[in-house]
Amino acid sequence: MKTPKALLPLIEDGIIDEAVSQLMSGKEATVYVVRCGGDIRCAKVYKDAAKRNFKKAVQYREGRKQRSSRRARAMEKGSSYGRKQQEEVWQNAEVDALYRLARAGVRVPQPYGCFDGVLLMELVCDESGHVAPRLNDVSMSPEQAREDHRDIMHDIMRMLCAGLVHGDLSEFNVLVDDYGPVIIDLPQAVDAAANNNAQSMLLRDVRNMNGYYGQYAPELLDSRYGEEMWALYEAGELHADTELSGNYSEPGEAADVDAVLEEIKAVMAEHEEAILRAQDTQEGDY
């Protein structure tokens, strides 16, 4: 294939040897299969912000710290320099997230670095060497759905333990290889502690996964892993080896109802006793 313009600097610098084929083109980027020596990898070329169609990007950038005050001011003003810096931050966020999550044990593609706005990373394949399909292209048995759902819930939990929330997780950005699901597309990943939208994004990520796997194992539709994770996270009790149950009740939900019923019964009993005492008193007076 003709070498894409964005990949020419990487070939000139000897980082990649050739562009083999285009793998996919989405709202954020175009991904190419490339050869690096004897290895086949993929190169993600981010689209220009004007052409990118990622909704509500501002919500995802909230809480991202900038080391340079000059850069931060430029980004706030929206100058040409600021927009360029904003693009670099957006792209580097995915690289940083991939390294961070790989260290945390989350199944993500192995990153090899970002060069001139191009993210070079592992091409996820099956044992036959074919590119792993996206989750939305896969059908499965109820047993497989439960197993893969359990794995993805644990990866979402490990992400949260590492301080990150994917923020846009769905069946379209999960690959499935011979060992299960692999999470991809992370430029919008948010800081769980610094972004005010982190909780709602986590719950949406989990809800999306419940909805997809729930097609094959309907009982997963009623699970509440997201609420369970966030409650443990806020309490400082969430760890990478935490065993999740998927069951969760808001503080006081079931307990308060029972307590109220018991209190009503106690009040009614006291009222009945008071009436009896009053009757006894009246009968004694006559």
C-alpha positions as CSV (number, residue, x, y, z in Angstrom):
1,M,0.0,0.0,0.0
2,K,1.0,3.6,-0.4
3,T,2.7,4.9,2.8
4,P,0.4,7.3,4.6
5,K,1.9,10.8,5.1
6,A,1.8,10.5,8.9
7,L,4.0,7.4,8.8
8,L,6.7,8.7,6.6
9,P,8.8,10.3,9.5
10,L,8.7,7.0,11.4
11,I,10.0,5.2,8.3
12,E,12.7,7.8,7.8
13,D,13.8,7.5,11.4
14,G,13.9,3.7,11.2
15,I,11.1,3.2,13.8
16,I,9.0,1.2,11.4
17,D,10.0,-0.5,8.1
18,E,6.8,-0.3,6.1
19,A,3.0,0.2,6.3
20,V,1.4,-3.1,5.4
21,S,-2.3,-2.3,5.3
22,Q,-5.1,-0.1,6.9
23,L,-6.7,-1.9,9.7
24,M,-9.6,0.5,10.6
25,S,-10.7,4.1,10.5
26,G,-12.8,5.5,13.3
27,K,-14.0,8.8,14.9
28,E,-10.6,9.4,16.6
29,A,-8.0,7.8,14.4
30,T,-6.9,5.6,11.6
31,V,-5.0,2.4,12.5
32,Y,-2.5,0.8,10.2
33,V,-0.7,-2.6,10.3
34,V,3.0,-1.9,10.1
35,R,6.2,-4.0,10.1
36,C,9.0,-3.3,12.5
37,G,11.9,-5.6,11.7
38,G,10.5,-9.1,12.2
39,D,7.5,-7.9,14.2
40,I,4.1,-6.9,13.0
41,R,2.6,-4.1,15.0
42,C,-0.1,-1.4,14.6
43,A,0.3,2.4,14.3
44,K,-2.5,4.6,15.4
45,V,-2.6,7.9,13.6
46,Y,-4.8,10.4,15.4
47,K,-7.2,12.6,13.4
48,D,-7.0,16.3,13.6
49,A,-9.2,17.8,16.3
50,A,-11.3,19.6,13.6
51,K,-12.1,16.2,12.0
52,R,-12.4,14.2,15.1
53,N,-15.9,13.5,16.3
54,F,-15.4,12.7,20.0
55,K,-18.3,14.2,22.0
56,K,-17.9,16.2,25.1
57,A,-14.1,16.1,25.1
58,V,-13.9,18.8,27.7
59,Q,-15.5,16.5,30.3
60,Y,-12.7,14.0,29.7
61,R,-9.9,16.6,30.0
62,E,-11.1,17.7,33.4
63,G,-8.5,17.0,36.1
64,R,-5.6,16.4,33.8
65,K,-2.5,18.1,35.2
66,Q,-0.1,20.2,33.1
67,R,3.5,20.4,34.1
68,S,3.9,23.6,32.2
69,S,2.0,26.7,33.4
70,R,2.6,28.3,30.0
71,R,1.1,25.3,28.2
72,A,-1.9,25.3,30.6
73,R,-2.6,29.0,29.9
74,A,-2.3,28.6,26.2
75,M,-4.8,25.7,26.3
76,E,-7.2,27.8,28.3
77,K,-7.0,30.6,25.8
78,G,-7.4,28.4,22.8
79,S,-4.5,29.8,20.8
80,S,-3.0,27.9,17.9
81,Y,-0.1,26.9,20.2
82,G,-2.7,26.0,22.9
83,R,-4.6,23.8,20.5
84,K,-1.5,22.0,19.4
85,Q,-0.5,21.4,23.0
86,Q,-4.0,20.1,23.7
87,E,-3.7,17.6,20.9
88,E,-0.4,16.4,22.3
89,V,-1.9,16.0,25.8
90,W,-4.8,14.1,24.3
91,Q,-2.5,11.7,22.4
92,N,0.0,11.3,25.3
93,A,-2.9,10.5,27.6
94,E,-3.5,7.2,25.8
95,V,0.3,6.3,25.8
96,D,0.5,7.0,29.6
97,A,-2.7,5.1,30.3
98,L,-1.5,2.0,28.3
99,Y,1.8,1.9,30.3
100,R,0.1,2.5,33.6
101,L,-2.6,-0.2,33.0
102,A,-0.2,-2.7,31.6
103,R,1.8,-2.4,34.9
104,A,-1.5,-2.8,36.8
105,G,-2.2,-6.1,35.1
106,V,-5.0,-4.9,32.9
107,R,-5.3,-6.6,29.5
108,V,-4.4,-3.8,27.1
109,P,-2.2,-3.7,23.9
110,Q,1.5,-3.4,24.7
111,P,2.6,0.2,23.9
112,Y,5.9,0.9,22.2
113,G,5.8,4.7,22.3
114,C,4.3,7.8,20.6
115,F,6.3,9.3,17.7
116,D,5.3,12.5,15.9
117,G,1.6,12.0,17.0
118,V,1.6,8.3,16.0
119,L,1.0,5.6,18.7
120,L,2.9,2.4,18.0
121,M,1.6,-0.6,19.9
122,E,1.0,-4.4,19.8
123,L,-1.3,-5.8,17.2
124,V,-3.6,-8.1,19.1
125,C,-4.0,-11.3,17.2
126,D,-5.3,-14.8,17.8
127,E,-3.1,-17.9,17.9
128,S,-3.4,-18.2,14.1
129,G,-2.1,-14.8,13.6
130,H,-5.3,-13.2,12.5
131,V,-6.3,-9.8,13.9
132,A,-8.5,-10.2,17.0
133,P,-12.1,-9.2,16.4
134,R,-14.0,-6.6,18.3
135,L,-16.4,-7.8,20.9
136,N,-19.4,-6.6,18.9
137,D,-18.5,-9.1,16.1
138,V,-18.3,-12.0,18.5
139,S,-21.1,-14.3,19.7
140,M,-20.8,-16.7,22.6
141,S,-22.4,-19.2,24.9
142,P,-23.9,-18.1,28.3
143,E,-20.9,-19.8,30.0
144,Q,-18.4,-17.9,27.9
145,A,-20.3,-14.6,28.5
146,R,-20.1,-15.1,32.2
147,E,-16.4,-15.9,32.1
148,D,-15.5,-12.9,29.9
149,H,-17.8,-10.6,31.8
150,R,-16.0,-11.6,35.0
151,D,-12.7,-10.8,33.4
152,I,-13.7,-7.4,32.1
153,M,-15.2,-6.5,35.5
154,H,-11.9,-7.3,37.1
155,D,-10.0,-5.3,34.5
156,I,-12.3,-2.3,35.1
157,M,-11.7,-2.7,38.8
158,R,-7.9,-2.8,38.3
159,M,-8.1,0.3,36.2
160,L,-9.9,2.0,39.0
161,C,-7.3,0.8,41.5
162,A,-4.7,2.4,39.2
163,G,-6.7,5.6,39.4
164,L,-8.3,5.5,35.9
165,V,-11.7,5.2,34.4
166,H,-12.0,4.3,30.7
167,G,-14.9,6.6,30.1
168,D,-16.0,5.3,26.7
169,L,-16.0,1.5,27.2
170,S,-18.4,-0.5,25.0
171,E,-18.3,-3.6,22.7
172,F,-16.7,-1.4,20.0
173,N,-13.5,-0.9,21.9
174,V,-12.9,-4.3,23.4
175,L,-11.0,-6.9,21.3
176,V,-11.3,-10.6,21.9
177,D,-8.3,-12.9,21.5
178,D,-7.8,-16.5,22.6
179,Y,-7.4,-15.5,26.2
180,G,-10.4,-13.2,26.5
181,P,-11.2,-9.5,26.3
182,V,-8.5,-6.8,25.6
183,I,-9.4,-3.1,26.3
184,I,-8.4,-0.6,23.7
185,D,-9.0,3.1,22.8
186,L,-7.9,5.1,25.9
187,P,-7.2,8.7,24.9
188,Q,-10.2,9.9,26.9
189,A,-9.3,7.9,30.1
190,V,-10.0,10.1,33.1
191,D,-8.4,10.5,36.5
192,A,-10.8,8.8,39.0
193,A,-9.9,11.2,41.8
194,A,-9.7,14.5,39.9
195,N,-12.5,14.3,37.4
196,N,-16.0,15.1,38.7
197,N,-17.6,12.9,36.0
198,A,-15.5,9.8,36.9
199,Q,-18.2,8.0,38.9
200,S,-20.9,8.4,36.2
201,M,-18.5,7.4,33.5
202,L,-17.5,4.2,35.5
203,L,-21.2,3.3,36.0
204,R,-21.8,3.8,32.2
205,D,-18.8,1.7,31.3
206,V,-20.0,-1.1,33.5
207,R,-23.6,-0.7,32.3
208,N,-22.5,-1.0,28.7
209,M,-20.6,-4.2,29.4
210,N,-23.5,-5.7,31.4
211,G,-25.8,-4.9,28.5
212,Y,-23.6,-6.6,25.9
213,Y,-22.8,-9.8,27.9
214,G,-26.4,-9.8,29.2
215,Q,-27.6,-10.7,25.8
216,Y,-26.1,-14.2,26.4
217,A,-26.4,-14.4,30.1
218,P,-29.5,-12.3,31.1
219,E,-28.8,-12.4,34.9
220,L,-25.8,-10.1,34.3
221,L,-28.2,-7.3,33.4
222,D,-29.2,-6.9,37.0
223,S,-25.7,-7.0,38.5
224,R,-24.3,-3.9,40.2
225,Y,-20.6,-4.2,39.8
226,G,-20.1,-0.5,39.1
227,E,-21.8,0.7,42.2
228,E,-20.0,-1.9,44.3
229,M,-16.6,-0.9,42.9
230,W,-17.1,2.8,43.4
231,A,-18.4,2.4,47.0
232,L,-15.3,0.3,47.8
233,Y,-13.0,2.8,46.0
234,E,-14.5,5.8,47.9
235,A,-14.0,3.9,51.2
236,G,-10.4,3.1,50.3
237,E,-11.2,-0.6,50.4
238,L,-10.8,-1.4,46.7
239,H,-7.7,-3.5,45.8
240,A,-6.5,-5.3,42.7
241,D,-7.4,-8.7,44.3
242,T,-10.8,-7.7,45.7
243,E,-13.4,-10.3,45.0
244,L,-16.5,-8.6,43.6
245,S,-20.0,-10.0,44.0
246,G,-22.0,-7.8,41.7
247,N,-24.5,-7.3,44.5
248,Y,-24.8,-3.8,46.0
249,S,-27.4,-1.9,48.1
250,E,-27.2,1.8,48.7
251,P,-26.3,2.5,52.3
252,G,-29.4,2.1,54.3
253,E,-31.6,0.8,51.5
254,A,-32.7,-2.6,52.7
255,A,-31.5,-2.0,56.3
256,D,-33.5,1.2,56.7
257,V,-36.7,-0.3,55.3
258,D,-36.5,-3.2,57.9
259,A,-35.6,-0.7,60.6
260,V,-38.6,1.5,59.8
261,L,-40.9,-1.5,59.8
262,E,-39.6,-2.6,63.1
263,E,-40.0,0.9,64.5
264,I,-43.6,1.1,63.2
265,K,-44.4,-2.2,64.9
266,A,-42.8,-1.0,68.1
267,V,-44.7,2.3,68.0
268,M,-48.0,0.4,67.3
269,A,-47.3,-2.0,70.2
270,E,-46.6,0.9,72.5
271,H,-49.8,2.6,71.4
272,E,-51.8,-0.6,72.0
273,E,-50.3,-1.0,75.4
274,A,-51.0,2.6,76.2
275,I,-54.7,2.1,75.3
276,L,-54.9,-1.0,77.4
277,R,-53.3,0.8,80.4
278,A,-55.8,3.6,79.9
279,Q,-58.7,1.2,79.8
280,D,-57.4,-0.6,82.9
281,T,-57.1,2.8,84.7
282,Q,-60.6,3.8,83.7
283,E,-62.1,0.4,84.8
284,G,-60.3,0.7,88.1
285,D,-61.7,4.1,88.7
286,Y,-65.3,2.8,88.4
